Amino acid sequence: MNEKTILGLNLSFLSGKQTLSLFIFLSVLILILIIAFSNGSFDFSFISLLKGETTHIEKTIFFEIRIPRVILACLVGSSLAISGACLQGLFRNPLADPGLIGVSAGAALGASMIIVFGSTIFSKFVLSTFLLPIAACIGSGVVIFLLFLLTKGFGHQGVTYMLLVGIAINAIASVGIGILTFISTDSELRGLTFWTMGSFGGITWPLLLPAVFIIIIAFFFLSPVLRDLDILQLGESEAKSLGIDVQKLKYRVIFTSAATVGASVALSGMIGFVGLVVPHLVRLIAGVNHSYVIIGSALLGSSLMVIADLLARTLIQPAELPVGLITSAIGSPFFLWLIFRINKA
Amino acid sequence: MSIYSEKISLKYNDKSILEDINIEIKKGMILSILGPNGAGKSSLLNILSGDIESNLGNVFYDNTDIKNISIQERAFIRSVMSQNQPIVFDFSVRDIVEMGWLDKGNIRYSNNINNAIIGVLNDCEIAHLEKRKFNTLSGGEQRRVHIARSLIQLWRESGNKDSRYLMLDEPTSNLDLSHQIKLMNMLKKLANDGVGILLILHDLNLAFNFSDYIAIIKNGELFAYDKPLNIINKNILEDVFELTFKVDIIDNKINVNYI
């Protein structure tokens, strides 16, 4: 087989149908981005912007508010979808979702700690914009590691076991966040409350760039092992007998999941169900091998999140809906359907 | 050329699972392991395949200690089918079989994956299932898909002299009688092509009629290890399985029945 690789991804495992699907996902994403750039509580004409016929205030709104916000939605959607696909592959569990199994809650706890304690400990720290996402990544990493221990190295433990562990971890994390809320000062509490509401509003370039950086690194760290993640589905011993260093593979996938969940939670709070719904949709469309599922999830996750955000900021203008409300409204019935489907099988 | 173990012992929580096992999978020979449930057969296979490490003793692949052979390198020497776990995602039969193709740009393999896969699918009589979802197959069909996957891992162009070994844990379970015989005949043919084969079996007649060597394990010890006819003639079976057997040997064909 000739090796076709683009940006470290081995594309020789994609079927014709999958390549076509990915191409369509990409076209849809571009279309949605154009719509999202030009619509909002302040409507633009894209053409007049390109022609340079815009006022100074329009330009500021466009480049400092609109674009960062849409890019953020894109990033959060793709990273939640990638982490969902990763965790489902790693745990060999179709119901693994960063929100359901407590990984997002771990990230939220990590981020909350920085919001409450960060200003006193690291007040003059140079890389302070990196602190929040890194703390969130550490939080999600700790939770995945905890799950690793509780499921005895991700051995196949059954679908329900992991969800029960997730409930417990979610509870522990909310206790932690509750304690932080209790001991925080008024201004810290204000920051914490705004952050936990989970919104894409108020994003600025300096806050956005560290997350972009983390997510891109995580993606390229994952891309060489996507085929190995397929083979892991046979079981650990089988994967090992097929020449795969299972331990190394797990660490890579854990790192990627932790980094993507951490970075997105740090920027937008906890947004549920994207990591569950998107990978399943992608699999239903053209197949289950991870080279396709991961890229497809990244593209489709971005599209869905940008749409959700567009709805959130335009449905009840001039007010805004929390975007998490919209993703949960779509995601929770899907979750129920998935449970019924798995029960039947 | 062979895979052999030297005095391997395995303990788990102070309980001895295997003790002092010396065994050899010779090139071109079929070695079948028999024994009661829990005797340590699968543990022995897992040690020989390198999946778990023994507490004492060593395993050698063609005279090289397995510790000095990387996990990737081992995959080119031997393929393994253990007692399989469920697969949660909807992979097709073709997808599963392709996973046995060690495509990492290694020149030891021909570029012609398609012919190789079609050949193996036909050998295992699953060509008609190629596009089906693995999860919708019956237990026996799934078993044959996994066997095909371990065969494709050992596939070489004709004339290739690499040493190759195949280790199958209860390959005949869930198979109907006709497929059991077809499988054993196919393994026999593979052995004639020079592949060394290790099987764990429960069916005494299959084991005695198709194997070149039989190893019987009881309570973690190698109870008997010899050619089939020698084991049958010494009435070893009764001591191992604690049953009375009636053995007929007609034209070198062994027929074992319990009474």
Interface residues (C-beta under 8 A of the other chain):
Chain A: M1 N2 E3 S12 R92 N93 P94 H156 D230 I231 Q233 L234 G235 S237 E238 K240 S241 L242 G243 I244 D245 R283 V288 N289 A345
Chain B: N46 S49 G50 D51 I71 Q72 E73 R74 A75 F76 R78 S79 V80 M81 S82 N84 Q85 P86 I87 V88 F89 D90 F91 D95 I96 M99 G100 L102 D103 G105 N111 I113 N135 R149 Q153
